Amino acid sequence: MSDKSGKLLKVTLVKSPIGYNKKQKDTIKSLGLRRMGRSVLIGDAPQIRGMINKVSHLVEVEEVEE
C-alpha cells in the first residue's frame, strides 16, 4: 500500500557498509545504493521506511514532493 500523496524519498549513501553485517549490506543493495555519495529516489512506503531505519547510520534521507 503506497502513499497516494506522491511523496518520494531521496536516499543518499554517506557511509560505507564495509565492516557491517551481510543483512545491512543487502539492505543497502536492495535500496538501490551502489556507491558512496550517490542518491536514489524511492517512493515513500512503510516497507521502505523500515529498510531505511535498519541502515539509518549509513544513509541520509530527504523527503521530496513529486
N, C-alpha and C positions, 0 to 999 in steps of 0.2 A: 504494500500500500504506500504509494509515493505521495508526497505532499503536493497538492494541486496549486500552490501559490507560485510555482516557478522558481523557487529558490535553488541556487547552486552553491556548492562549497568549493572554494579554491584551496586545495591541499598542497602544501609545499614540503618537500623533504629537507629538513635543516640539519639533521644529524645522521651519521652513517649507522646502519643496522649491524655493522660488523661487531662481533662480540656479544650480540644478543641472541636469544634462543631462536630456534627454527620457526616456531609459531609466529613470532613477531616479524621475522624476515618474510614469511609467507604472507602475512597481513599487508606488509608494505607492497609486496608484488601485486597482490590482488586489488589494492587501491590504484594500481597503475603507475606507481612511482618506481623509476628505474635509476635515476641519478640524483645526486645531491644538488639542491638549488632549483630543481625542476618542479613545475607545478602542473596539476591536473584539475579539471573542473568535473565535479561529480554531483549528481542530483542528490538533494537532501532527503535521506530516508533513515528510519530508525536503525536499519542494519548497518548502514554506512557510518552513522554516529557511533555505534558500538565498536566498529573496527577502528575508528579514529581514537576512541577512548583507550583502547588497548595499546596504541602506539603514540599516545599524546606527547611523550617525552622525545619523540623523533620527528614530529611534524608540526607545522604551523597551519592554522585553519582560519580562513576568512569567509564570511557569508557574502555572496554576490547575488544581486537581484537580476533576473533574466529580463 
